[in-house]
Amino acid sequence: MSILDVRNVKKIYTTRFSNQQTVALKNISFTVDEGEYVAIMGESGSGKTTLLNILAGLDRPTSGCIYLNKQNMIDIHEKDLSSFRRKHLGFVFQDFYLLDTFHVKDNILLPMVLSNEKKSVMEERLKSIVKNLDIERLLLKYPYEISGGQKQRVAVARALINYPDLILADEPTGALDSRTSDELLDLFDQVNQCGQTIVMVTHSIKAASHASRVLFIKDGEIYHIIDKDNKTHEQMYQHISKVLSSMETGGIDNEK
């Protein structure tokens, strides 16, 4: 069953003084099934970050619809968007965006605090999530006292705390070294295997190779899609590499 349905999304930016238009997205359409793990790839300026911002409700499309659990996000009033994001979306960013003046525990619980959730419910969810992510010992530390990999685990915990319909990840391995990146990708695999739906924007072929499907964006359009099917991470890595090469040369790799 589709949890996310993107239909004919177009985004045009107009400069303030010259009225010159820049088309960032051109009739983007795709669906994401519940429990799926989708990666979005493309060069800088391809439109993938614009697409992620629209999926997050941080930007509005010029035209088109985005349905999350059959609710059209375009119809949600601006004043209600923050509440909608807290209830239905979880975010994992490259730069973590943790508050240095808050303990790890408070950073994780912040979405629930903003939603005025009961303390007993917060404590129950926190206990389960930090145990699964192996960060119990970090709860009373501040973000500046822990490593990059630990910060990203905290960010994942914060994204999961409200049991979101969808996790949106923006270059989640971008600020991590190779070993820590591998640990985070394994963590994403575990989270996904537990049924969590993930959409991730990434430049990393290695990160994308963990996804069950990869969408390639070029010049604001979906250029190609590959499904993992029964491919290993290594086979997926090789296939992604071929498609990226074809994007540079203007050809297309139709291999499935």
CORMOPE-V22424 format. One record per residue. RES is the residue in one small letter. SS is DSSP state (a for helix, b for strand, c for the rest). PSI is psi in radians with two decimals (* if undefined). NEAR is the number of other C-alpha atoms within 12 Angstrom. Layout:
BEGIN
RES|SS|PSI|NEAR / RES|SS|PSI|NEAR
END
This chain:
BEGIN
m|c|2.34|14 / s|b|2.29|21 / i|b|-0.47|30 / l|b|2.26|36 / d|b|1.90|26 / v|b|2.12|32 / r|b|1.99|25 / n|b|0.78|24 / v|b|2.25|34 / k|b|2.44|30 / k|b|2.14|31 / i|b|2.23|25 / y|b|2.40|20 / t|b|2.20|14 / t|c|2.60|11 / r|c|-0.69|9 / f|c|-0.60|7 / s|c|-0.19|9 / n|c|0.31|10 / q|c|2.36|11 / q|b|2.44|14 / t|b|2.13|21 / v|b|1.94|24 / a|b|-0.63|30 / l|b|2.46|36 / k|b|1.77|29 / n|b|0.98|28 / i|b|2.20|37 / s|b|2.29|27 / f|b|2.86|32 / t|b|2.72|29 / v|b|2.16|35 / d|b|2.70|25 / e|c|2.26|26 / g|c|0.05|28 / e|c|2.77|34 / y|b|1.84|41 / v|b|2.32|40 / a|b|2.51|43 / i|b|2.18|46 / m|b|2.77|46 / g|c|2.77|40 / e|c|2.86|23 / s|c|2.31|17 / g|c|0.03|20 / s|c|-0.37|28 / g|c|-0.04|36 / k|a|-0.65|38 / t|a|-0.67|34 / t|a|-0.76|36 / l|a|-0.78|47 / l|a|-0.73|38 / n|a|-0.62|27 / i|a|-0.73|32 / l|a|-0.55|44 / a|c|-0.11|35 / g|c|0.26|35 / l|c|-0.25|21 / d|c|2.72|24 / r|c|2.43|30 / p|c|2.73|33 / t|c|-0.64|26 / s|b|2.88|22 / g|b|3.11|28 / c|b|2.60|31 / i|b|1.95|39 / y|b|2.15|31 / l|b|2.00|35 / n|c|0.78|23 / k|c|0.06|18 / q|b|2.18|18 / n|b|1.97|23 / m|a|-0.39|33 / i|a|-0.47|29 / d|a|-0.14|20 / i|c|2.25|20 / h|c|2.57|14 / e|a|-0.70|16 / k|a|-0.28|11 / d|a|-0.08|15 / l|a|-0.69|24 / s|a|-0.76|21 / s|a|-0.72|21 / f|a|-0.77|30 / r|a|-0.78|34 / r|a|-0.66|32 / k|a|-0.57|28 / h|a|-0.29|35 / l|b|2.51|38 / g|b|2.53|37 / f|b|2.38|46 / v|b|2.09|38 / f|b|2.75|32 / q|c|-0.71|29 / d|c|0.27|23 / f|c|-0.85|35 / y|c|0.82|26 / l|c|2.63|35 / l|c|2.03|23 / d|c|-0.34|18 / t|c|-0.04|16 / f|c|2.50|20 / h|b|2.84|24 / v|a|-0.78|37 / k|a|-0.81|37 / d|a|-0.61|30 / n|a|-0.75|35 / i|a|-0.72|45 / l|a|-0.14|40 / l|a|-0.79|29 / p|a|-0.60|33 / m|a|-0.62|35 / v|a|-0.78|24 / l|a|-0.41|21 / s|c|0.09|21 / n|c|0.69|17 / e|c|2.70|20 / k|c|2.52|14 / k|a|-0.69|16 / s|a|-0.67|14 / v|a|-0.72|18 / m|a|-0.81|29 / e|a|-0.66|20 / e|a|-0.81|18 / r|a|-0.74|25 / l|a|-0.80|35 / k|a|-0.78|23 / s|a|-0.79|19 / i|a|-0.78|30 / v|a|-0.50|31 / k|a|-0.80|18 / n|a|-0.56|21 / l|c|0.01|32 / d|c|0.85|21 / i|c|0.40|30 / e|a|-0.69|22 / r|a|-0.13|18 / l|a|-0.10|27 / l|c|-0.61|30 / l|c|0.17|20 / k|c|2.80|24 / y|b|2.70|24 / p|a|-0.62|31 / y|a|-0.10|20 / e|a|-0.01|19 / i|c|2.87|22 / s|c|2.96|20 / g|a|-0.73|29 / g|a|-0.69|33 / q|a|-0.66|34 / k|a|-0.71|41 / q|a|-0.59|43 / r|a|-0.69|45 / v|a|-0.73|49 / a|a|-0.67|43 / v|a|-0.73|47 / a|a|-0.76|46 / r|a|-0.68|41 / a|a|-0.54|43 / l|a|-0.28|44 / i|c|-0.52|40 / n|c|0.23|36 / y|c|1.05|30 / p|c|2.73|31 / d|c|-0.58|35 / l|b|2.36|41 / i|b|2.26|48 / l|b|2.13|41 / a|b|2.20|42 / d|b|1.81|39 / e|c|0.96|35 / p|c|-0.37|43 / t|c|0.04|39 / g|c|-0.53|30 / a|c|0.23|24 / l|c|2.65|27 / d|c|3.02|16 / s|a|-0.74|17 / r|a|-0.79|14 / t|a|-0.60|23 / s|a|-0.77|27 / d|a|-0.72|24 / e|a|-0.72|24 / l|a|-0.70|36 / l|a|-0.66|36 / d|a|-0.68|23 / l|a|-0.75|29 / f|a|-0.70|43 / d|a|-0.78|27 / q|a|-0.78|22 / v|a|-0.75|28 / n|a|-0.70|27 / q|a|-0.38|19 / c|c|0.04|18 / g|c|0.00|21 / q|c|2.28|32 / t|c|2.33|42 / i|b|2.35|47 / v|b|2.12|49 / m|b|2.26|50 / v|b|2.27|43 / t|c|2.64|37 / h|c|-0.25|32 / s|c|2.10|32 / i|a|-0.68|34 / k|a|-0.79|32 / a|a|-0.80|43 / a|a|-0.51|46 / s|c|-0.26|38 / h|c|-0.27|42 / a|c|2.77|43 / s|c|-0.29|35 / r|b|2.51|37 / v|b|2.21|44 / l|b|2.27|40 / f|b|2.18|42 / i|b|2.30|38 / k|b|2.22|31 / d|c|0.71|27 / g|c|0.14|32 / e|b|2.75|31 / i|b|2.02|29 / y|b|-0.66|34 / h|b|2.74|31 / i|b|2.36|32 / i|b|2.48|36 / d|b|2.50|30 / k|c|-0.70|29 / d|c|-2.10|16 / n|c|0.27|15 / k|c|2.55|20 / t|c|2.96|17 / h|a|-0.71|26 / e|a|-0.75|18 / q|a|-0.69|23 / m|a|-0.70|30 / y|a|-0.81|27 / q|a|-0.71|23 / h|a|-0.76|31 / i|a|-0.75|42 / s|a|-0.73|27 / k|a|-0.73|25 / v|a|-0.73|32 / l|a|-0.66|32 / s|a|-0.70|19 / s|a|-0.54|21 / m|a|-0.61|24 / e|a|-0.60|17 / t|a|-0.18|11 / g|c|0.05|15 / g|c|-2.94|14 / i|c|2.41|22 / d|c|1.95|23 / n|c|0.11|15 / e|c|2.40|17 / k|c|*|21
END
